[in-house]
């Protein structure tokens, strides 16, 4: 078990990055603990999504981007990499924004600190064991949030109630609350996670025989990420309750300063150090997922087991993204707030597509054989996709139309709940062939995918083709509108 630990822990704790700190602290400062229930609902979504990519990695030995390219064609293969590259590049910028905010609070040189962080992130690559050991050290560092929680000691009874009872805040516009809920979903279930864990499990040489250990690793990672998210939202809510700054969120740096003033200097320092820790591991994981995906599609050497001289393009992508992000953060006049908003908007637009391809791949018998999804898992994932489409459209509408009314939001919700029912009903009536389970003498399921070039062509049903056509149209329209809105905001800011 100790030998297998890594992929699940790193991908989950890396998900509690600078963007997550910003989103969770905003929820706590503006609405208290009334949105804690969203975190609990995301636990099964996190597990199902990441378990599917883990299964794909262990059984196929092929990265996520490569599977999409080979099974669904060049358009979707190129799209999966281009959108991931753009979104991840912006996400890495937010990680360095988090580092700079924490350094400002701690009174340390901002420019020097950002450069040093970038150098460390680049230096740990080049050797798999070095990368993983440093990442696991950062996983341990994420526990710094627990002393802050204990120092603030929020009311546990109210915390437990808000964690299990879904509710909406009594104050605030519905559109703003929904936008924050979408941000919580987008920062907790991010597209890069799928690409990272599948390729990292392959790089760690995980095979089906280790599946149950890797599932346990994933479960521990989800537990840590939820503990961290709940702690952030809870101690922020308790630290700001009844104070003039409650309901007026600025950024994570201001949260550290307020914790120092309202709770104690140690609480502010621990929070700031945890923010740096989270930003560094987030930058490492997001950057590596991009380098893996590009290496997959372009058939380049893309493994941390290769030395930099043996995989120059792979490490050039990794280092180039880190240098570019750090340079943008250090460049005066760059609209960092606009970039942060762009990350949330693009993540919301792309989430349904990556989950849809994940579901299709995990129901492809040629790819997974006896490891394909069962009926219950397929229906659950279909329902998740429907909810993600709903949240994605709400986010897109909120970004494009800042004055969208509560009535419009409710109309969107009502229409798309019907859409969700249709998807689930369709998945329930689709007949599926029986699954032939291959086991060894110990009762463990075995079997790996043959080489990609030996697979029969993907058999897409008429329903799947219609869904892919609709998805392509939605992505082109929604993505184009979001980019247009971002361009408008950039021009107006200039």
Order of alpha helices (4+ residues) and beta strands (2+ residues): alpha-alpha-alpha-alpha-alpha-alpha-alpha-alpha-alpha-alpha-alpha-alpha-alpha-alpha-alpha-alpha-alpha-alpha-alpha-alpha
